Amino acid sequence: MRRLLIIAAALSLAAPAHAQGPGQQRQPEWRQSADYDVLLRPFGYEPRELRLEAGRPVRLRFVNSGQAPLSFSAPAFFRAATVRSGADAESVRDGTIRLAPGERRTIVLVPALGRYRMRSANFVQRLLGMGGRIIVE
C-alpha cells in the first residue's frame, strides 16, 4: 500500500502543467507578451489589418497621432480575449478605447481565435474610412 501511495504521488508531481483539473487555467506569462503598435490617425488606423497569434499574450500600444480625440472600438475582440486584470480590463470594459490627442495607452491581453472588426466609435470617422479588421490565427 505504501509503495502504491509513493507511485501515485510521484505521478502527480510529474504531470504536465497543462493537465490541470477543470476550472483551473494556467495564467498567461504576461512578461513574454509580443508588442504591437496601433496608430490612430484622423480617419484611419495603422495597420488596417492587425494579425495576432491566438493564445499568445500581446501588448497592444495605442497611440493617438491626431489633434482631436480618437477611438478604437472592437467589442467582440475584447470580449473574447483574456484581458490582464486591473487598469487594462477597466479600459476595455465597453469594448472601446478613447484617446485624447497625443495620448498613449497599452493593453495587455491574450487574443481568442477569430476575425473581428475594429472601427471608430465616431460615426463620421467610420464613414470616412476609420476601420479595419483583426485576424487572430
C-alpha positions, -999 to 999 in steps of 0.1 A, spaced: 0 0 0 28 24 9 45 17 -24 13 25 -43 10 58 -25 46 67 -34 40 59 -70 8 79 -71 25 109 -55 54 107 -80 30 106 -110 10 136 -98 42 156 -94 54 145 -129 21 155 -145 24 184 -170 12 218 -160 -15 218 -188 -31 187 -174 -48 206 -146 -83 198 -134 -114 215 -148 -119 251 -139 -81 256 -133 -64 276 -161 -28 285 -163 -22 322 -160 -6 337 -191 31 347 -189 24 384 -193 61 394 -193 66 374 -225 40 392 -245 47 404 -280 45 441 -288 21 456 -314 17 493 -321 -17 506 -333 -15 541 -346 -48 561 -345 -47 589 -370 -75 610 -384 -97 587 -405 -76 556 -403 -57 530 -383 -22 518 -389 -21 489 -396 -56 485 -411 -53 447 -406 -40 436 -373 -27 399 -373 -23 382 -339 -15 347 -327 -43 330 -307 -34 321 -272 -2 342 -271 -1 372 -248 2 405 -267 9 441 -256 -12 465 -278 1 500 -277 -24 525 -289 -12 560 -299 -34 589 -310 -14 609 -335 -42 633 -343 -52 667 -330 -86 655 -318 -99 627 -296 -99 594 -314 -113 559 -305 -107 523 -312 -137 501 -309 -136 463 -311 -162 450 -286 -163 414 -299 -125 412 -299 -121 425 -263 -150 404 -251 -134 372 -265 -99 380 -252 -85 374 -218 -75 409 -207 -50 414 -179 -68 424 -148 -67 459 -133 -65 490 -154 -63 471 -187 -96 453 -180 -113 486 -170 -100 504 -201 -118 480 -225 -149 472 -204 -172 485 -231 -150 474 -259 -139 509 -269 -107 528 -261 -109 566 -263 -77 586 -265 -71 623 -262 -48 640 -287 -13 626 -283 -23 601 -257 -8 566 -255 -23 536 -238 -11 500 -235 -35 470 -231 -21 435 -224 -43 406 -234 -45 371 -248 -65 371 -280 -90 344 -289 -91 327 -323 -114 346 -348 -119 375 -371 -130 408 -356 -140 442 -368 -122 473 -355 -136 508 -361 -140 542 -347 -168 548 -322 -175 581 -341 -200 576 -369 -185 603 -391 -150 589 -388 -163 554 -396 -179 568 -428 -146 584 -438 -128 550 -435 -116 547 -399 -119 509 -396 -102 477 -403 -100 441 -390 -83 420 -365 -73 384 -376 -64 360 -348 -50 327 -360 
